[in-house]
Amino acid sequence: MVAREMTIDPEIQHFLDEMKAGWAKHPAFGTLSFPEQRAVAEQVRARWTEGGPIMTETRELCFDSGAGDLRIRMYRPEGAGTAAPALVYLHGGGFTLFSIDTHDRLMREYAAAGGFVVIGVDYPLSPEHKYPVALDRIEALILWLKDHGADWGIDPARLAMGGDSAGANLSFATALRLRAQGEGKLVRAILSNYGYFSTEVSDEAEARFGGPGSIMDRAEAQSYYANYLGRWDIESRDPLVCPLLADMTGMPPVFLVIPKCDLLAEQSIAMAALLREQGVETETTIYAGATHSFLEAMSVAQIARNAIDDGAQFVGRRLN
């Protein structure tokens, strides 16, 4: 039996305790419909989006880039200019939860720290929208930016993608699709925050970081994939669903943010090994004492602020 390993940074533990208390004010999650779950998640996370940097411009719109409607929010920090580099950011939530509202402060922090525009994307959520609906719309957005980014004050030659958990998955999947179309140079960098890259979670990871009281266990993680997929038996072997199965040759440089006390840390470590083996420029940092979703603790945890700055500097170097 593998010993449980959950030595969590005290500031992150405070964040987790506050989150747990917030969830406790609502009915058990499993008793709620998906729209009700999302509404509760928005309420519980609302306090963590408060404060933070003020943008020169924040612009929100809904538009159809060719594959269906998307709600997006653009954050332009001071000094970004009118032909700015941009990070397209995809929120986490297991393909099922969260939004550009739950991740509003995180995206503002990236914009301010890196000096680039951040484009937050509210992609269609599962299980109402199965694979590949979200991926189709995100890909269409990136291709639209290639031709029309200047209309939004964005330099289409300086685009990066990033996201946390399921958002990191979708970033890799989008870049893989673009590469297959001969557009592999369109995305110049990928920022991967505690990415979710496979339906498989090892017994060791479950013993160390899952189980009762954890921020996420194996059953919950796999339930999100079940929401996302229409045919588990077929699609769970699709590299665009599970990027650990993909050929990564020719992918853009990647930075993987890996919280040590995370059920999914093994997936990011495996991804880093795969990328390096196939010649992709890869950077990683393992954050001791950090858990899944730790970046949302930026208002109370120095380790979260450090990781945000690390990611912003990586993207900034690649785009500037």
N, C-alpha and C positions, 0 to 999 in steps of 0.2 A: 504494500500500500504506500503510495506516495504521500509524504507529509504535506499538510496544508501550508501554503506559503502566501500570507497576506500581511506583510509588514508595510503598512500604508503610511505615507507622509501625513503628519498630523493635520496640516491644512486641508489636504484632500479628504481626510477622514471627517473633518468638520463639514465640508461640502456634502459628503455622502450622508451624514447624519441629518443635515438640513433637508436634503432631498427625501430621505426616508420619512421624515416627519411630514413633509408635504404630501407624499403619496398616502400616508395614513389618514389624512383628512377626507379621503374619497373612497368610494366603494372598491372592493377588490377588483383588480384590473381585468381578470378573466371573466367577470360578470358583465362587463361593459361591451357595447357594440364598438366597432372600429371608429366611427365618428366620435363616440363618447370617449374612447381611449385617447384620441388625439386632443380633444378639448381639455381633458384632465392634464395631459402632458404639457400643453401650452400653459395652463395655470401654474403647474408645479415649477416650470422652468422660467416663468416670467421674471422673477426677481433677479435671476442670473443674467438677464439681458440688459439690466438697467445700468446707467452710467457709461463710462468709457469715452472714447474719442468722439469729437464732433466733426462731421464731414463738411467740406465745402459745398457739396451737393449730394443729396440722396434722391434718387429718382426711381419710381416704381411704375411698372406697366405690365399689361398683359398683351401678348401678341402671339401670332402663329408664324413660325419660321419655316413651315412646310410640312410638319408632321403632327400638328395639333397645338392647342393653346398651351402657353407657359406663362406663369407669373414670375417676373424677375424683379430684382431690386439692385440698382447700381449705386455703389458707394465711391465717391470721388474725394480723396483726401486733399488737403492743402498742398499746392505745388505740383499736382499730377499733370497739369497742362491739358491741352486740347487734342493731343495725339498720344495718349497715355498707354503704357502696357497694362494688361488686365489679367487677373486671376478669376476664372470661372469656378465658383465654389458650390459644391453639392453637399447639402447637410446629410447627417446620418439619421438613424432611426429604424434600421432594419428593413428598409424599403417600405415601411408601414406607418411610421410616426414622424413627427417634427416638421419643421418648416423654416422658411427664411426669417420668421419671427423668433423662433426658439434660438436661432443662430445669429441673430442680428448683431449683438455685441461682438461675437467672435469675428465676424466678417469686417466690422469696423476696425477692430484691433489689427487685423491683417493689413487693411488698407493703410492705416496710419503708420504702422511699423515699417511697411515695405515701400510706401510712396507710390503704389500702383492702384488702379481701379479694381474693385472687387465686384463681380456680378454674381449675386446669389440667385439660385434657381429653385423654384418650387415645382419639382417634377411630379408627375402623377404617382400616387401612392397605391400600394397593394393592400389587400387582395382585390380591390375593385379594378385595378389596372395591373395586369400580369405582364411578365417579361414577354416581348421587349418594348412595351409602350414607352416607359420612361426613357430607355436608352435611345429609342428612335427620336424622341423630341430633343434630347440633349445633343445628340449628334447633329440634328438639323440646326440647332442654335449655333453650334461652333462653325458649321459651314456657312451659315448666314453671316456671322461675324467676319468671316474671311472676306466677304464681298461688301459688307455694309457697316463694318465696325467704325469706320471713319464718321458715319452719320451720328454715332454716339460719342464721338471724341475719343475713340479707342484705336490704337495702332494694331491692325490685324496681323502684322508680322511679329507681334510680341504678345502672344497668348499663352497662358499656362492654365492647367486644370488642377483641381484639388478637392478634397473632401474628407470627411471622417466616417469610418465604419462602412456602411453601405455606400456612402458618397465616394469613398476611395475606390470601392469596387467599380462604381459607374464611371469614375474617371479613367481607370485602366481600360474598361470595356470600350469607352468612347475612343480612346487613343488607338486601340487595336482595330476598331472599325475604320478609323481614318487612315491608318497605315494600309489596310487592305484596299482602299480606294486610291492609293498613291498620294494621300494627303498626310503622310506621316510626319512631315516637318511643321505642320500647322500648329500643333501643341508643342511648345518648347520645353516644358517641364511639368512634372506631376508631383504634387504635395500630397502625401498619403498619411493621414492621421488614423492610427489604430484600425487599419483596413480589415475588411471582412471579405476574404478571398476564396473560401471553400465551404462546402456544406459539412466537411469533416472537422470535428473537434476531438482531440485525443483524450483518452482516459486520464493521462497525466495532467493535461490542462484542466480538466474537470475537477480532478482531485485537489489541485493546488488553488485554483481560482474560482471554481464554480460552487455548486451546492447551495444549501440554505443560507440566506443572509448575504449572498454575493450580489454584486451589481448586475451580473448576468451569468446564467448557467447554460449548459449545453442545450437543454430542452428549449429554453427561450430563444437562443441563437438559431437553432434549427427551425423553430416555428416561424421565424421571419423569412427564412428561405422558402418554407412551405407556402407562405403568403404570396411570395414573389413569383413562384413557378406555377405554370399550368400543368406541366408533365414532369414530375420529379425524376422519374426513371430515365427520361431522355435528356432533359435540360440541365440536370445536375452534372452532366458530363460535357456541357458546352463551355468552352474557354471564355466566352463572353459573359457567362454566369459565374463561373469559378475561374478567375484569372490565373490561379496557380497551375492550371492545366494548359496555359497558353504558351506559344512560342513568343518570347519577348524580344527577339532580335530586332534591332533598329528602333526600339522605343526611346522616347526622350529621357533625359536625366530625371532621376527620382530621388526624393528625400522621404524616408519612412520614419515617422514619429511612433515610437514603440514604448508604451507604458509597461513597466515590468510586471505589475500585478494585474494583468489582463488575461482573461480567458483566450483572447484572440492574438496574444503576443506571438505565439508560435507561428501563426500564419504570416505575420509581417517578417519574422526571421526567415521563414522559408521563402518568402517572396524576394527578400534581399539576396539570398543565395542563388535563386533562379536568375534574377536580373544580372548579377555579376558573372555567373556562369555563361550567360549569353551575350556578354560584352556591353551591357547597359551601364552607363555611369550612375553609380548608386551611392547615396549617403544614408546613414542610419544614426539615430541616437536612441539609446534606451534610457528611459527616465525612471530611476529607482523610486519606489514608493507611489508611483502613479498608477491609476486604474483606467479602465475604459471610460470615455467621456470626460476625462480630467481637464481638458482644455476649457470646458464650460465653467470651471472653478476659478477663472482668471481674476475675479474681483477679490478673492480671498487667499489664493495660493500662488506663491512665487514660482513654483515649478511649472505651473500652467503658463504663467507670463513668460518664463524662459523659453518654453517650447514654442509658444506663438512667435516670439522674436526669432527663434531659430528657423522656423518655417518661412517667415516673412523675408528673412535675409537670403535664404536659399532661392526663393522665387525672384526676389529683386536682382540677385546676381545673374540669374539666367535670362531675365528679360531686359536688363539694362546693360 
